[in-house]
């Protein structure tokens, strides 16, 4: 497959004000992710990783700069337009899991697919089969183990076959064996042409990434580190 840039962020700034205090969460961060590529974003707590992910997903607006997904600008639009573009192009796997607690796993996926994405929907059963928990379709989130929750959250993030998958600490609460399973699922999605960005502290996640960007004090460090092809 020819290389194609799925996600571009140019000179992102994010300022927060509380009274006379101003916090500079992002200071001119630029990055890109190609289709079929996995990019790891690393850095200490407070470096701006979660703020960056929120801006990339259109969940937050940058104070300056722009974000484009599949060639379409998602930043600096009304929330309704950002939500529509996010449903069509972006899957988001949040650290706190993107599951409604009182709805079955299968119905969590169906709710995510209610957005009009203009794409043929993969059935909830198929998605759960792809992540290895088809037999848990009717379970509630509280009835799942940590590993099953991670897989279910991933299935919801993939509900609309996104161009870009953004994952915030997707393996942070998992044991080593389950972490490897989830990382393999993310790599498999990249192999199918999705652009995958992982915000992480995990050395295992860094090892499976094609490139690494390090954030410190709201700035991206040296240019993204390329890694040996796997």
C-alpha positions as CSV (number, residue, x, y, z in Angstrom):
1,X,0.0,0.0,0.0
2,X,1.3,3.4,-0.9
3,X,2.2,5.7,2.0
4,X,-0.4,8.3,2.8
5,X,-0.6,10.7,5.6
6,X,-3.8,10.1,7.6
7,X,-3.1,12.5,10.5
8,X,-1.3,15.8,10.5
9,X,-0.9,18.3,13.4
10,X,0.8,21.6,12.7
11,X,2.2,24.0,15.4
12,X,-0.4,23.1,18.0
13,X,-0.6,25.5,21.0
14,X,-3.0,25.1,23.9
15,X,-3.3,27.7,26.7
16,X,-5.4,27.4,29.8
17,X,-6.3,30.4,32.0
18,X,-7.5,30.5,35.6
19,X,-7.7,34.0,36.8
20,X,-4.3,35.6,36.4
21,X,-2.6,32.2,35.9
22,X,-1.8,30.9,32.4
23,X,-0.8,27.3,31.7
24,X,0.9,26.5,28.4
25,X,0.0,22.8,27.8
26,X,1.2,22.6,24.2
27,X,3.9,24.8,22.7
28,X,4.0,24.4,18.9
29,X,3.7,20.6,18.6
30,X,3.8,19.2,15.1
31,X,3.6,15.6,14.0
32,X,2.2,13.3,11.4
33,X,1.1,9.6,11.1
34,X,0.9,7.6,7.9
35,X,-1.6,5.0,7.1
36,X,-0.3,1.6,8.3
37,X,2.1,3.3,10.8
38,X,2.2,3.1,14.6
39,X,3.5,6.2,16.4
40,X,4.2,6.2,20.1
41,X,4.0,9.5,22.0
42,X,5.9,9.4,25.3
43,X,6.9,11.8,28.0
44,X,6.6,12.4,31.8
45,X,3.2,13.2,33.5
46,X,2.3,16.8,32.8
47,X,4.2,17.0,29.5
48,X,1.0,17.6,27.4
49,X,0.3,14.0,26.1
50,X,-3.3,13.8,27.0
51,X,-4.0,17.4,25.9
52,X,-2.4,16.6,22.6
53,X,-4.5,13.5,22.1
54,X,-7.7,15.5,23.0
55,X,-6.8,18.1,20.3
56,X,-6.0,15.4,17.7
57,X,-9.3,13.8,18.4
58,X,-11.3,17.0,18.2
59,X,-12.4,16.6,21.8
60,X,-10.6,19.9,22.6
61,X,-9.7,22.9,20.4
62,X,-6.1,24.0,20.1
63,X,-5.5,27.7,20.9
64,X,-3.3,27.8,17.7
65,X,-2.3,25.5,14.9
66,X,-4.4,23.0,13.1
67,X,-5.2,19.3,12.9
68,X,-6.1,17.4,9.7
69,X,-7.5,13.9,9.4
70,X,-7.7,12.2,6.0
71,X,-6.9,15.6,4.5
72,X,-9.8,17.3,6.3
73,X,-9.3,20.0,8.9
74,X,-11.0,19.0,12.1
75,X,-9.8,21.8,14.3
76,X,-11.5,25.2,14.6
77,X,-14.9,24.0,13.7
78,X,-18.2,23.9,15.7
79,X,-18.4,20.9,18.0
80,X,-21.2,19.4,16.0
81,X,-19.0,19.3,12.9
82,X,-16.0,18.0,14.9
83,X,-18.2,15.2,16.3
84,X,-19.4,14.2,12.8
85,X,-15.8,14.1,11.5
86,X,-14.6,12.2,14.5
87,X,-17.3,9.6,14.0
88,X,-16.4,9.2,10.4
89,X,-12.6,9.2,10.6
90,X,-11.3,8.7,14.2
91,X,-11.5,5.9,16.8
92,X,-10.6,7.0,20.3
93,X,-9.6,4.5,23.1
94,X,-9.4,6.4,26.3
95,X,-7.5,5.5,29.4
96,X,-10.7,5.3,31.4
97,X,-12.3,3.1,28.7
98,X,-14.9,4.3,26.3
99,X,-17.7,2.1,27.5
100,X,-21.1,3.0,28.9
101,X,-21.4,1.1,32.2
102,X,-25.0,0.0,32.1
103,X,-25.1,-1.1,28.5
104,X,-23.9,-4.5,27.1
105,X,-20.6,-4.6,25.2
106,X,-22.5,-5.4,22.0
107,X,-24.9,-2.4,22.5
108,X,-21.9,-0.1,23.3
109,X,-20.6,-0.9,19.8
110,X,-24.1,-0.4,18.2
111,X,-24.5,3.0,19.9
112,X,-21.1,4.1,18.5
113,X,-22.3,3.0,15.0
114,X,-25.4,5.1,15.1
115,X,-23.5,8.1,13.8
116,X,-23.9,8.5,10.1
117,X,-20.4,7.7,8.9
118,X,-21.2,6.9,5.3
119,X,-19.3,3.6,5.6
120,X,-20.6,0.0,5.7
121,X,-20.8,-1.0,9.3
122,X,-19.0,-4.0,10.6
123,X,-21.4,-6.0,12.9
124,X,-20.8,-5.8,16.6
125,X,-20.3,-9.6,16.6
126,X,-17.6,-9.4,14.0
127,X,-15.7,-6.7,15.9
128,X,-15.9,-8.6,19.1
129,X,-14.7,-11.7,17.2
130,X,-11.7,-9.7,15.9
131,X,-10.6,-8.8,19.4
132,X,-11.3,-12.2,20.7
133,X,-14.3,-11.7,23.0
134,X,-17.3,-12.6,20.9
135,X,-18.7,-14.8,23.7
136,X,-18.9,-11.7,26.0
137,X,-21.2,-9.7,23.7
138,X,-24.0,-9.5,26.2
139,X,-21.9,-8.9,29.3
140,X,-21.9,-5.5,31.0
141,X,-18.5,-3.7,31.4
142,X,-18.4,-4.5,35.2
143,X,-18.6,-8.2,34.4
144,X,-15.4,-8.1,32.3
145,X,-11.8,-8.6,33.4
146,X,-9.2,-5.9,32.8
147,X,-8.0,-7.6,29.6
148,X,-11.6,-8.0,28.3
149,X,-12.3,-4.4,29.1
150,X,-9.3,-3.3,27.0
151,X,-10.5,-5.4,24.1
152,X,-14.1,-4.2,24.4
153,X,-12.9,-0.6,24.4
154,X,-10.8,-1.3,21.3
155,X,-13.8,-2.8,19.6
156,X,-15.9,0.3,20.3
157,X,-13.0,2.5,19.0
158,X,-13.0,0.5,15.8
159,X,-16.8,0.5,15.4
160,X,-16.8,2.8,12.3
161,X,-13.6,1.5,10.6
162,X,-11.6,4.7,11.4
163,X,-8.7,6.1,9.3
164,X,-7.0,7.0,12.6
165,X,-6.9,5.2,16.0
166,X,-5.9,7.3,19.0
167,X,-5.2,5.3,22.2
168,X,-4.5,6.9,25.6
169,X,-2.5,4.4,27.8
170,X,-4.3,1.4,26.3
171,X,-2.2,-1.1,28.3
172,X,-1.7,0.9,31.5
173,X,-3.6,-1.4,33.8
174,X,-2.9,-4.8,32.1
175,X,-0.5,-7.6,33.0
176,X,2.3,-8.3,30.7
177,X,0.7,-11.1,28.8
178,X,-2.6,-9.2,28.2
179,X,-0.6,-6.1,27.2
180,X,1.1,-8.1,24.4
181,X,-2.3,-9.3,23.1
182,X,-3.7,-5.7,23.0
183,X,-0.5,-4.3,21.4
184,X,-0.7,-7.1,18.8
185,X,-4.3,-6.1,18.0
186,X,-3.2,-2.4,17.6
187,X,-0.4,-3.5,15.2
188,X,-2.8,-5.7,13.3
189,X,-5.1,-2.7,12.8
190,X,-2.1,-0.7,11.5
191,X,-1.3,-3.5,9.1
192,X,-4.8,-3.1,7.7
193,X,-4.1,0.5,6.8
194,X,-5.2,2.4,9.9
195,X,-2.9,5.1,11.3
196,X,-2.3,4.3,15.0
197,X,-1.1,6.8,17.6
198,X,-0.5,5.5,21.2
199,X,0.1,7.8,24.1
200,X,2.0,5.6,26.6
201,X,4.5,5.1,29.4
202,X,4.9,1.5,28.4
203,X,8.2,0.2,27.1
204,X,6.4,-2.6,25.4
205,X,4.2,-0.2,23.5
206,X,7.3,1.8,22.5
207,X,9.0,-1.4,21.2
208,X,6.1,-2.2,18.8
209,X,5.9,1.4,17.4
210,X,7.4,2.4,14.1
211,X,8.4,5.9,15.4
212,X,8.5,7.7,18.7
213,X,7.8,11.3,19.6
214,X,8.8,12.5,23.0
215,X,7.0,15.4,24.7
216,X,8.5,17.5,27.4
217,X,6.9,20.7,28.9
218,X,4.4,20.9,26.1
219,X,7.0,20.7,23.3
220,X,8.0,17.8,21.0
221,X,11.6,16.9,21.4
222,X,14.0,16.0,18.6
223,X,12.4,14.8,15.4
224,X,10.4,11.6,15.7
225,X,12.7,8.6,16.1
226,X,12.4,6.1,13.3
227,X,12.8,2.5,14.3
228,X,13.8,-0.6,12.5
229,X,11.0,-2.0,10.4
230,X,9.4,-5.1,11.9
